[in-house]
């Protein structure tokens, strides 16, 4: 009985862990895109460089979200 309860709790904890793993990249994307738009509004002549850097940053942030997803599937 105790082992069954422990299995149920570990599944719920993994779900909460995945939710927290997705929360970080979501906040990171919001800050990244917001600051890029702010930079383009301040200096429109560097829009191309800022956009390129933003897409590279988005790639790195998305990798963190995907790692959280994969980890959630592997260890549950």
Chimera marker file (.cmm) of the C-alpha trace (Angstrom):
<marker_set name="trace">
<marker id="1" x="0.000" y="0.000" z="0.000" r="1" g="1" b="0" radius="0.5"/>
<marker id="2" x="2.785" y="2.426" z="0.861" r="1" g="1" b="0" radius="0.5"/>
<marker id="3" x="4.673" y="1.596" z="-2.345" r="1" g="1" b="0" radius="0.5"/>
<marker id="4" x="1.577" y="2.259" z="-4.455" r="1" g="1" b="0" radius="0.5"/>
<marker id="5" x="1.174" y="5.649" z="-2.794" r="1" g="1" b="0" radius="0.5"/>
<marker id="6" x="4.848" y="6.442" z="-3.429" r="1" g="1" b="0" radius="0.5"/>
<marker id="7" x="4.444" y="5.627" z="-7.137" r="1" g="1" b="0" radius="0.5"/>
<marker id="8" x="1.422" y="7.916" z="-7.393" r="1" g="1" b="0" radius="0.5"/>
<marker id="9" x="3.265" y="10.766" z="-5.703" r="1" g="1" b="0" radius="0.5"/>
<marker id="10" x="6.370" y="10.405" z="-7.883" r="1" g="1" b="0" radius="0.5"/>
<marker id="11" x="4.236" y="10.709" z="-11.033" r="1" g="1" b="0" radius="0.5"/>
<marker id="12" x="2.670" y="13.916" z="-9.738" r="1" g="1" b="0" radius="0.5"/>
<marker id="13" x="6.037" y="15.347" z="-8.757" r="1" g="1" b="0" radius="0.5"/>
<marker id="14" x="7.382" y="14.621" z="-12.251" r="1" g="1" b="0" radius="0.5"/>
<marker id="15" x="4.427" y="16.488" z="-13.741" r="1" g="1" b="0" radius="0.5"/>
<marker id="16" x="5.088" y="19.494" z="-11.529" r="1" g="1" b="0" radius="0.5"/>
<marker id="17" x="8.782" y="19.314" z="-12.449" r="1" g="1" b="0" radius="0.5"/>
<marker id="18" x="7.954" y="19.375" z="-16.153" r="1" g="1" b="0" radius="0.5"/>
<marker id="19" x="5.668" y="22.362" z="-15.602" r="1" g="1" b="0" radius="0.5"/>
<marker id="20" x="8.490" y="24.223" z="-13.903" r="1" g="1" b="0" radius="0.5"/>
<marker id="21" x="10.892" y="23.205" z="-16.675" r="1" g="1" b="0" radius="0.5"/>
<marker id="22" x="8.585" y="24.813" z="-19.238" r="1" g="1" b="0" radius="0.5"/>
<marker id="23" x="8.026" y="27.940" z="-17.172" r="1" g="1" b="0" radius="0.5"/>
<marker id="24" x="11.659" y="29.062" z="-17.384" r="1" g="1" b="0" radius="0.5"/>
<marker id="25" x="11.970" y="29.013" z="-21.183" r="1" g="1" b="0" radius="0.5"/>
<marker id="26" x="8.572" y="30.705" z="-21.498" r="1" g="1" b="0" radius="0.5"/>
<marker id="27" x="9.685" y="33.601" z="-19.344" r="1" g="1" b="0" radius="0.5"/>
<marker id="28" x="13.044" y="33.665" z="-21.137" r="1" g="1" b="0" radius="0.5"/>
<marker id="29" x="11.395" y="33.914" z="-24.545" r="1" g="1" b="0" radius="0.5"/>
<marker id="30" x="9.185" y="36.768" z="-23.385" r="1" g="1" b="0" radius="0.5"/>
<marker id="31" x="12.147" y="38.746" z="-22.086" r="1" g="1" b="0" radius="0.5"/>
<marker id="32" x="14.297" y="37.954" z="-25.130" r="1" g="1" b="0" radius="0.5"/>
<marker id="33" x="11.709" y="38.970" z="-27.709" r="1" g="1" b="0" radius="0.5"/>
<marker id="34" x="10.607" y="42.025" z="-25.719" r="1" g="1" b="0" radius="0.5"/>
<marker id="35" x="14.142" y="43.356" z="-25.401" r="1" g="1" b="0" radius="0.5"/>
<marker id="36" x="14.794" y="42.727" z="-29.096" r="1" g="1" b="0" radius="0.5"/>
<marker id="37" x="11.712" y="44.721" z="-30.084" r="1" g="1" b="0" radius="0.5"/>
<marker id="38" x="12.789" y="47.477" z="-27.698" r="1" g="1" b="0" radius="0.5"/>
<marker id="39" x="16.263" y="47.531" z="-29.254" r="1" g="1" b="0" radius="0.5"/>
<marker id="40" x="14.850" y="47.677" z="-32.786" r="1" g="1" b="0" radius="0.5"/>
<marker id="41" x="12.575" y="50.548" z="-31.759" r="1" g="1" b="0" radius="0.5"/>
<marker id="42" x="15.553" y="52.462" z="-30.343" r="1" g="1" b="0" radius="0.5"/>
<marker id="43" x="17.944" y="51.778" z="-33.235" r="1" g="1" b="0" radius="0.5"/>
<marker id="44" x="16.153" y="50.648" z="-36.403" r="1" g="1" b="0" radius="0.5"/>
<marker id="45" x="19.419" y="50.549" z="-38.369" r="1" g="1" b="0" radius="0.5"/>
<marker id="46" x="20.636" y="47.473" z="-36.455" r="1" g="1" b="0" radius="0.5"/>
<marker id="47" x="17.372" y="45.547" z="-36.836" r="1" g="1" b="0" radius="0.5"/>
<marker id="48" x="19.011" y="42.811" z="-38.939" r="1" g="1" b="0" radius="0.5"/>
<marker id="49" x="21.747" y="42.105" z="-36.401" r="1" g="1" b="0" radius="0.5"/>
<marker id="50" x="19.318" y="42.131" z="-33.498" r="1" g="1" b="0" radius="0.5"/>
<marker id="51" x="16.906" y="39.816" z="-35.300" r="1" g="1" b="0" radius="0.5"/>
<marker id="52" x="19.686" y="37.340" z="-36.101" r="1" g="1" b="0" radius="0.5"/>
<marker id="53" x="20.921" y="37.349" z="-32.521" r="1" g="1" b="0" radius="0.5"/>
<marker id="54" x="17.345" y="36.946" z="-31.281" r="1" g="1" b="0" radius="0.5"/>
<marker id="55" x="16.785" y="33.836" z="-33.422" r="1" g="1" b="0" radius="0.5"/>
<marker id="56" x="20.015" y="32.272" z="-32.148" r="1" g="1" b="0" radius="0.5"/>
<marker id="57" x="18.899" y="32.993" z="-28.570" r="1" g="1" b="0" radius="0.5"/>
<marker id="58" x="15.450" y="31.551" z="-29.255" r="1" g="1" b="0" radius="0.5"/>
<marker id="59" x="17.110" y="28.353" z="-30.456" r="1" g="1" b="0" radius="0.5"/>
<marker id="60" x="19.083" y="28.014" z="-27.230" r="1" g="1" b="0" radius="0.5"/>
<marker id="61" x="16.047" y="28.728" z="-25.053" r="1" g="1" b="0" radius="0.5"/>
<marker id="62" x="13.913" y="26.207" z="-26.952" r="1" g="1" b="0" radius="0.5"/>
<marker id="63" x="16.599" y="23.543" z="-26.467" r="1" g="1" b="0" radius="0.5"/>
<marker id="64" x="16.231" y="24.011" z="-22.707" r="1" g="1" b="0" radius="0.5"/>
<marker id="65" x="12.477" y="23.481" z="-22.977" r="1" g="1" b="0" radius="0.5"/>
<marker id="66" x="12.957" y="20.355" z="-25.085" r="1" g="1" b="0" radius="0.5"/>
<marker id="67" x="15.484" y="18.972" z="-22.604" r="1" g="1" b="0" radius="0.5"/>
<marker id="68" x="12.901" y="19.419" z="-19.864" r="1" g="1" b="0" radius="0.5"/>
<marker id="69" x="10.338" y="17.568" z="-21.976" r="1" g="1" b="0" radius="0.5"/>
<marker id="70" x="12.701" y="14.698" z="-22.764" r="1" g="1" b="0" radius="0.5"/>
<marker id="71" x="13.787" y="14.426" z="-19.131" r="1" g="1" b="0" radius="0.5"/>
<marker id="72" x="10.144" y="14.270" z="-18.081" r="1" g="1" b="0" radius="0.5"/>
<marker id="73" x="9.528" y="11.355" z="-20.448" r="1" g="1" b="0" radius="0.5"/>
<marker id="74" x="12.712" y="9.496" z="-19.557" r="1" g="1" b="0" radius="0.5"/>
<marker id="75" x="12.372" y="9.541" z="-15.795" r="1" g="1" b="0" radius="0.5"/>
<marker id="76" x="8.629" y="9.024" z="-15.365" r="1" g="1" b="0" radius="0.5"/>
<link id1="1" id2="2" r="1" g="1" b="0" radius="0.2"/>
<link id1="2" id2="3" r="1" g="1" b="0" radius="0.2"/>
<link id1="3" id2="4" r="1" g="1" b="0" radius="0.2"/>
<link id1="4" id2="5" r="1" g="1" b="0" radius="0.2"/>
<link id1="5" id2="6" r="1" g="1" b="0" radius="0.2"/>
<link id1="6" id2="7" r="1" g="1" b="0" radius="0.2"/>
<link id1="7" id2="8" r="1" g="1" b="0" radius="0.2"/>
<link id1="8" id2="9" r="1" g="1" b="0" radius="0.2"/>
<link id1="9" id2="10" r="1" g="1" b="0" radius="0.2"/>
<link id1="10" id2="11" r="1" g="1" b="0" radius="0.2"/>
<link id1="11" id2="12" r="1" g="1" b="0" radius="0.2"/>
<link id1="12" id2="13" r="1" g="1" b="0" radius="0.2"/>
<link id1="13" id2="14" r="1" g="1" b="0" radius="0.2"/>
<link id1="14" id2="15" r="1" g="1" b="0" radius="0.2"/>
<link id1="15" id2="16" r="1" g="1" b="0" radius="0.2"/>
<link id1="16" id2="17" r="1" g="1" b="0" radius="0.2"/>
<link id1="17" id2="18" r="1" g="1" b="0" radius="0.2"/>
<link id1="18" id2="19" r="1" g="1" b="0" radius="0.2"/>
<link id1="19" id2="20" r="1" g="1" b="0" radius="0.2"/>
<link id1="20" id2="21" r="1" g="1" b="0" radius="0.2"/>
<link id1="21" id2="22" r="1" g="1" b="0" radius="0.2"/>
<link id1="22" id2="23" r="1" g="1" b="0" radius="0.2"/>
<link id1="23" id2="24" r="1" g="1" b="0" radius="0.2"/>
<link id1="24" id2="25" r="1" g="1" b="0" radius="0.2"/>
<link id1="25" id2="26" r="1" g="1" b="0" radius="0.2"/>
<link id1="26" id2="27" r="1" g="1" b="0" radius="0.2"/>
<link id1="27" id2="28" r="1" g="1" b="0" radius="0.2"/>
<link id1="28" id2="29" r="1" g="1" b="0" radius="0.2"/>
<link id1="29" id2="30" r="1" g="1" b="0" radius="0.2"/>
<link id1="30" id2="31" r="1" g="1" b="0" radius="0.2"/>
<link id1="31" id2="32" r="1" g="1" b="0" radius="0.2"/>
<link id1="32" id2="33" r="1" g="1" b="0" radius="0.2"/>
<link id1="33" id2="34" r="1" g="1" b="0" radius="0.2"/>
<link id1="34" id2="35" r="1" g="1" b="0" radius="0.2"/>
<link id1="35" id2="36" r="1" g="1" b="0" radius="0.2"/>
<link id1="36" id2="37" r="1" g="1" b="0" radius="0.2"/>
<link id1="37" id2="38" r="1" g="1" b="0" radius="0.2"/>
<link id1="38" id2="39" r="1" g="1" b="0" radius="0.2"/>
<link id1="39" id2="40" r="1" g="1" b="0" radius="0.2"/>
<link id1="40" id2="41" r="1" g="1" b="0" radius="0.2"/>
<link id1="41" id2="42" r="1" g="1" b="0" radius="0.2"/>
<link id1="42" id2="43" r="1" g="1" b="0" radius="0.2"/>
<link id1="43" id2="44" r="1" g="1" b="0" radius="0.2"/>
<link id1="44" id2="45" r="1" g="1" b="0" radius="0.2"/>
<link id1="45" id2="46" r="1" g="1" b="0" radius="0.2"/>
<link id1="46" id2="47" r="1" g="1" b="0" radius="0.2"/>
<link id1="47" id2="48" r="1" g="1" b="0" radius="0.2"/>
<link id1="48" id2="49" r="1" g="1" b="0" radius="0.2"/>
<link id1="49" id2="50" r="1" g="1" b="0" radius="0.2"/>
<link id1="50" id2="51" r="1" g="1" b="0" radius="0.2"/>
<link id1="51" id2="52" r="1" g="1" b="0" radius="0.2"/>
<link id1="52" id2="53" r="1" g="1" b="0" radius="0.2"/>
<link id1="53" id2="54" r="1" g="1" b="0" radius="0.2"/>
<link id1="54" id2="55" r="1" g="1" b="0" radius="0.2"/>
<link id1="55" id2="56" r="1" g="1" b="0" radius="0.2"/>
<link id1="56" id2="57" r="1" g="1" b="0" radius="0.2"/>
<link id1="57" id2="58" r="1" g="1" b="0" radius="0.2"/>
<link id1="58" id2="59" r="1" g="1" b="0" radius="0.2"/>
<link id1="59" id2="60" r="1" g="1" b="0" radius="0.2"/>
<link id1="60" id2="61" r="1" g="1" b="0" radius="0.2"/>
<link id1="61" id2="62" r="1" g="1" b="0" radius="0.2"/>
<link id1="62" id2="63" r="1" g="1" b="0" radius="0.2"/>
<link id1="63" id2="64" r="1" g="1" b="0" radius="0.2"/>
<link id1="64" id2="65" r="1" g="1" b="0" radius="0.2"/>
<link id1="65" id2="66" r="1" g="1" b="0" radius="0.2"/>
<link id1="66" id2="67" r="1" g="1" b="0" radius="0.2"/>
<link id1="67" id2="68" r="1" g="1" b="0" radius="0.2"/>
<link id1="68" id2="69" r="1" g="1" b="0" radius="0.2"/>
<link id1="69" id2="70" r="1" g="1" b="0" radius="0.2"/>
<link id1="70" id2="71" r="1" g="1" b="0" radius="0.2"/>
<link id1="71" id2="72" r="1" g="1" b="0" radius="0.2"/>
<link id1="72" id2="73" r="1" g="1" b="0" radius="0.2"/>
<link id1="73" id2="74" r="1" g="1" b="0" radius="0.2"/>
<link id1="74" id2="75" r="1" g="1" b="0" radius="0.2"/>
<link id1="75" id2="76" r="1" g="1" b="0" radius="0.2"/>
</marker_set>
